[in-house]
Amino acid sequence: MIIDPQIQGALMLREKIQDLIALAAVAGERSFTRAAARLNVSQSALSHTIKGLEKRLGLRLLTRTTRSVAPTLEGEDLLATLNPCLE
């Protein structure tokens, strides 16, 4: 099956927007578990989404420990830019 290039572009854009929404959820909840529940996805899928976003951007956006998650300075900057768009 061949997908129209415009449709393919729209699907890729939607995926990227979903990744940014995922970042905002994790940062807001300060927890992958709570963010995953809020987004109705698995914790593993959410973790892979964030890792993929960080890899594409070449930036570490979240600091992770076994007990907490917090945005890095770069993550805070990106979220500050995104917040008006996501509200």
Secondary structure, DSSP 8 states (H G I E B T S, - for coil): ----HHHHHHHHHHHHHHHHHHHHHHHHHT-HHHHHHHHTS-HHHHHHHHHHHHHHHTS--EEE-SS-EEE-HHHHHHHHHHHHHH-
